[in-house]
Amino acid sequence: MKLEYVRSLTDVKGLSEEEKRELEKVTEKYTFYSNNYYLSLINWEDPDDPIRKIIIPSTTELHGEGALDPSNESKFTPARGLEHKYGPTALILMSRACGGVCRFCFRKRIFMADNQDAIPDLSAAMNYLRDHKEINNVLLSGGDPLVLPTTYLKRILAQIYRMEHIKFVRIGTKIPVYNPYRILEDPSLSDLVSRFSKSERKLYIITDINHPRELTPQALSALNQLMKNGAILANQTPILKGINDSKDILIELFNKLTAVGIPPYYVFQCRPTVGNADFAIPIEKGYRMFEEAKAAVSGLAKRARFIISHTSGKVEVAALTDEYIIFKYHNAAHQENDSRVMIFRRNPEALWLDDYVEEVVSFSPLMEGSETSLYQHVDDTG
Ligand code: SF4
């Protein structure tokens, strides 16, 4: 297939003229971008088609509350385009482009005209990495690093791999499903993967596959090519209303991913990003769905965790009782929260950690005497 980029809704054949006119208001605010391959996966007969929901704008994006930077990434940005929130890990926002623009993107700010976040100051970023020997791994994210020229990526990776203390690199990407031809038709990208994925230092590719229908034969070939060249793959996805918010879809996604060698890794609560409210489902509903799906899949797929990517860290939704919800820090921005367990009274409407206000108890198993009971349960007070 000859890949053609589609930058305007006027060129999307499946939409009616009326729909195009209506959606113009949305694209004036939030970028639309795709290609003929990905658009060909849409079933235009189905107005609720999940692939359509991933890529085609909706007027719902003009409503609802939210932040442009819901995880407050800017707070942890010591050099332009480099984030350092968790001790051993640094993240570099590599570009202001992806293979398409997901309508639920939590970094939609990077596609906005005046944003500088994803134009990294690479010399400052590399100096930061060199100076911070506690960093042992780097996540290249974005915008999608695989939209960049391979020669440029090679230069960056070579600089990073020259630092002895960096033991592995991850690349976050949706290119294998947005545009598998980027991988299939560039042999120099295969060379890059084998060059930087050696027996002693691996290159990880973290894919963003949200729905099993994205796993087409072309996508599977591209994913297999990355694996054949030595990359280790894992997948992350948010739970998204209308796209994959069903036990059966999650089971199918987890099973297919595991079968092809890409175990599910993080499953995220949809972040409260501006324009994304319509994609979010309540945390407790998502947790149940996630656990129901996990109950039906292999131990490999069960390694996935349901995570709220909060300003304070990655918080795992660990359990629900009739009255309480139990969270545990999977990655904490501040040491006092390492492995911290927090038990709150349930709130079935909650869409984000901050919606839980009645904390029963909080403690870090790593710190004796760290227990705080902020809210006294009525049974305890007699
Ligand atoms: S691939 Fe990731 S960064 Fe790119 S638009 Fe989609 S969610 Fe955003």
Residues whose N, C-alpha, C, O or C-beta is under 5 A from the ligand:
A	BS01	SF4	C98 G100 V101 C102 C105 F106 G142 G143 K174 D208
